[in-house]
């Protein structure tokens, strides 16, 4: 995954967040073969996109995963509630 386009990285990250299977930033960076800073920047981009739809990306410390609140998904690079 090192050479995929930013949009593909965002879509992959959004998918993992939707599944609520991200782990910590460190684990997510390892899983996605990216630097922690890159993952943090992508999460911030996704947060901005989610905010347009009045949604958030939060981190659950107990389950150690990021998730959408309310539940939703990205399609065509837009956040939609489900």
Buried (B, 14 or more C-beta within 10 A) or exposed (E): EEEEEEEEBBBBBBEBBBEEBBBBBEBBBEBBEBEEEBBBBBBEBBBEBBEEBEBEBEBEEEEEBBBBEEEBBBEEEEBEEE
